């Protein structure tokens, strides 16, 4: 079965600088895939290569098993950077113009306006739209051809909290309806809330990939105990030295949280006063900065 997106060794160089390096990316049908990285990591360049707007220096791109060709992307809709429309036309009129240009039935216009919650403002001029409404109209335009794959580049950029929440709900609805979504973002919360899988990119390289749960790693325990040194010594004897770490005045234990009651009993029996013992799970922000920091160190 052909994947919606697959790249192998994808590379783009500008002079002596590599914007994207040896990128192997795969997006499965029906998932919302988060392409996560800091600004300047090569995300937009990658998306432009996927759409045939930028020619790779090396490597291959396939969308549904075929190389992309700008202007002839069957089954693909995209919103790259900011949307551009005629300011003096209404949202509905702008979409009708695009539909005629794309050879799309006019009946799609009210459907996509309803999908992005703009039906009640469709008759208003684009110039009077808020930034969030403009972004949603851009998504509506990308949906005109009823794509199987939707590529969104930083769709919540510049939006206020209400607009960001609206966009997240829209992306979740599209994913639930079976549309494959490739979402580029530098916002951890956005990716964590809407994506099935995440690829982390730094300095043009894919440095990690998996579900949010997989990237966070195995759960463990966090313990506050006195005296701390004695608690650490006894914990190491109980679960192994490699599973115990002292951080910020507490113990972090790489053990199954189901062992908390047993561990508490053994430590109290050894004379340790356990003040707090709770499950510990790294959040995506910690994982992200750990990965980015390691990548920067490795490059140096």
HELIX and SHEET records of a PDB file:
HELIX    1   1 UNK A   43  UNK A   50  1                                   8    
HELIX    2   2 UNK A   91  UNK A  102  1                                  12    
HELIX    3   3 UNK A  107  UNK A  115  1                                   9    
HELIX    4   4 UNK A  119  UNK A  121  5                                   3    
HELIX    5   5 UNK A  126  UNK A  128  5                                   3    
HELIX    6   6 UNK A  131  UNK A  142  1                                  12    
HELIX    7   7 UNK A  161  UNK A  176  1                                  16    
HELIX    8   8 UNK A  188  UNK A  194  1                                   7    
HELIX    9   9 UNK A  212  UNK A  216  1                                   5    
HELIX   10  10 UNK A  228  UNK A  239  1                                  12    
HELIX   11  11 UNK A  241  UNK A  243  5                                   3    
HELIX   12  12 UNK A  257  UNK A  259  5                                   3    
HELIX   13  13 UNK A  260  UNK A  269  1                                  10    
HELIX   14  14 UNK A  284  UNK A  299  1                                  16    
SHEET    1   A 3 UNK A  17  UNK A  27  0                                        
SHEET    2   A 3 UNK A   5  UNK A  14 -1                                        
SHEET    3   A 3 UNK A  58  UNK A  62 -1                                        
SHEET    1   B 6 UNK A  76  UNK A  79  0                                        
SHEET    2   B 6 UNK A 149  UNK A 153  1                                        
SHEET    3   B 6 UNK A 180  UNK A 185  1                                        
SHEET    4   B 6 UNK A  32  UNK A  36  1                                        
SHEET    5   B 6 UNK A 197  UNK A 202  1                                        
SHEET    6   B 6 UNK A 205  UNK A 210 -1                                        
SHEET    1   C 4 UNK A 244  UNK A 247  0                                        
SHEET    2   C 4 UNK A 250  UNK A 253 -1                                        
SHEET    3   C 4 UNK A 220  UNK A 226 -1                                        
SHEET    4   C 4 UNK A 273  UNK A 280 -1                                        
END                                                                             
